[in-house]
Amino acid sequence: MRISLNWLREFVKIAAEPDKLKNDLKGLGLGVESVSAAGDDWIFDLEITTNRPDCLSHYGVARELSTLYRELLKRPEIAVKESGAPAASEISIEIADPDLCARYCGRVARNVQVKPSPAWLRSRLEAVGVRSINNVADATNYVLMELGHPLHAFDLARLRDQKIIVRRARPGERLRTLDGVERALTAENLVIADGRLPVALAGVMGGEESEISSATRSVLLEGAWFDPLSIRRTSKAHGLHTEASHRFERGADIEAAPVALDRAAALIAELAGGEILRGVVDVYPRPRQRRAVLLRRCEIRRILGTDIPREEIERILAWLGFEIEAPVSDRDDGGALASAHRPQTPNAAQDEWWVVPPSFRLDVAREVDLIEELARHFGYDRLPMRVGPAPPRFERDTQRDKELTLTGILVSLGYREIITSSMVDPGENARFTQRPPVTLLNPLSQEASALRSTPIPSMLRAIGWNLDRDLTDLRLFEIGKTYAAVPKTPEGLPTEQRVLTLGASGRRRPASWGRLRTFFFDLKGDLEILLESFDVGDLQFEPAGCHYYEAGLGGRFGDADGPLVIFGQLNREMASDYKLRQAVWLAEVDLERLLRRPLRKRSFRAYPRFPVVERDFSLILPDQVRYSEV
């Protein structure tokens, strides 16, 4: 946002040079992207964070500088001379959706003369990057830059039935906006409609049909509060980002609408003549209640590490627009709370204030927010530098050590770690496991509508992605989680289980080592190396017994508690479904069970003094006899 130094000086005395002012603004948390001279003026291009919409105006920035420099803040002179009939006799206002429009105010001006703005107004607007249009439109833009609240002006004669209805757009409705683009509207769009059709995109841009022109004689001024999320959705959907939407998206001041209307009405009367009808049509179905925040001096001391004088605390907060009361200990009622916006808090200690944030400070809701305001204006450079306490000693994370050992072994064996999405198609889960999946309430797509109950589909997609790009020699592993709807945890949440998944395909070793393909015993050997690093005891080796592995090419390591590792070659049917054009080997490791076992302690043993004696036995056995039975 562009700020004029001369304009700021109309509200607060600023003796600082531009460079000093730039540093002071940065110290207040208002980023300054650039400073440039413009004749006898200086223009500051500010970067205002999304939580500070109150600073998207000259008056808002002046308020901050007034508090910092201890200079009184001058309010804009607002003197509306009303005459004629009540405004309510010329226009009726209805809010059909109070959730999206909490307040809508209107003022009426008659017998105006629309013409170019005077030179002082044009130059002031152009200095801050606003194009001059005509005296009526420029008056609303001037108030926007001055006070920060967006306004809009309608040609009252073009509004059908002398009515304004704030509602959602209806199916099939269209609106040609001020930029000349005809836009198709949806029910997601909040619109300002007359008695029949939309005449503006609420909080974003007006419509051509009701715009101010040289023939306009009666003007309806709009000042409102719109839901930030609704405005953001409409702005994004139509690719429209305006000064108005920029402010409404961040949260406008709901109490500023009638004040801004009065300021604009006074300007229009000055610039365009005519008369301002009596009163404001103000539809405010659910008035907002501001909540008080308890501020404790002991908490200020704890967080900032210093004592701020009581008078300074009250001055800073008051000058920033906060309503404050005397410390609870000074109250005659002993701290009893009478106002509706103050919650009951027993046992209030000495030096405590009830502070009511102003309606334009939507970012202040907690005690720590108030303390931040004090720190900004007291001065961070005045806070003492203290060495904090020594960091606490932490116990060594043995689980993390084990996991690092495990990943180190896999990397040394030529595996590369991958991370895949936990969201899969429910149908993929069902092909590999009977565990009931956890379905998502608001999925991005059908292919990502459930959490995986098994890690196999994610690994197969990763392998397929690489094979499609001619990366045929693969050794991959992933440490991730699987989820199941039942059984549930004691808190009633889905069950989570950490698993290790291995995937291998293509050549066993680099090309210079030959062209042998990965086979059953390669994967089995890798798993044995992994298991030997842990004290897993005696494990039994058996056939895998999984329908998605080729018969005779799958196995499992396990004990009385069940299988610890299951591995094998993906069968041809599954490989065809995933469009895998070469053999793929997979392994699933119950990581939680494995990490519960201690790491095997390695110690040096002397080499044997004598050579090894080998004996070779040949046995003829039936095919049904397993190796483990011999």
Sequence and secondary structure as in RCSB ss.txt:
>XXXX:A:sequence
MRISLNWLREFVKIAAEPDKLKNDLKGLGLGVESVSAAGDDWIFDLEITTNRPDCLSHYGVARELSTLYRELLKR
PEIAVKESGAPAASEISIEIADPDLCARYCGRVARNVQVKPSPAWLRSRLEAVGVRSINNVADATNYVLMELGHP
LHAFDLARLRDQKIIVRRARPGERLRTLDGVERALTAENLVIADGRLPVALAGVMGGEESEISSATRSVLLEGAW
FDPLSIRRTSKAHGLHTEASHRFERGADIEAAPVALDRAAALIAELAGGEILRGVVDVYPRPRQRRAVLLRRCEI
RRILGTDIPREEIERILAWLGFEIEAPVSDRDDGGALASAHRPQTPNAAQDEWWVVPPSFRLDVAREVDLIEELA
RHFGYDRLPMRVGPAPPRFERDTQRDKELTLTGILVSLGYREIITSSMVDPGENARFTQRPPVTLLNPLSQEASA
LRSTPIPSMLRAIGWNLDRDLTDLRLFEIGKTYAAVPKTPEGLPTEQRVLTLGASGRRRPASWGRLRTFFFDLKG
DLEILLESFDVGDLQFEPAGCHYYEAGLGGRFGDADGPLVIFGQLNREMASDYKLRQAVWLAEVDLERLLRRPLR
KRSFRAYPRFPVVERDFSLILPDQVRYSEV
>XXXX:A:secstr
 EEEHHHHTTTS   S HHHHHHHHHHTT EEEEEEEETTEEEEEEE  TT GGGSSHHHHHHHHHHHHT     
      EEEEEGGGT EEEES TTTEEEEEEEEEES       HHHHHHHHHTT     HHHHHHHHHHHHH   
EEEEEGGGSGGGEEEEEE  TT EEEBTTS EEE  TT EEEE SSSEEEETTTEEBGGG   TT   EEEEEEE
E HHHHHHHHHHHT   HHHHHHHH   TTSHHHHHHHHHHHHHHHH SEEEES EEE SS      EEEEHHHH
HHHHSS   HHHHHHHHHHTT EE   GGG TTTT   STTS   SS  SSEEEEE  TT TT  SHHHHHHHHH
HHH GGGS              HHHHHHHHHHHHHHHTT EE    SEE HHHHHHH  S  EE SS SSGGGSE
E SSSHHHHHHHHHHHHTTT   EEEEEEEEEEESSS  TTS  EEEEEEEEEEESBSS GGG   B  HHHHHH
HHHHHHHTB     EEEE   TTEEEEEEEEEEETTEEEEEEEEE HHHHHHTT  S EEEEEEEHHHHHTS B 
        SS            TT  GGG 
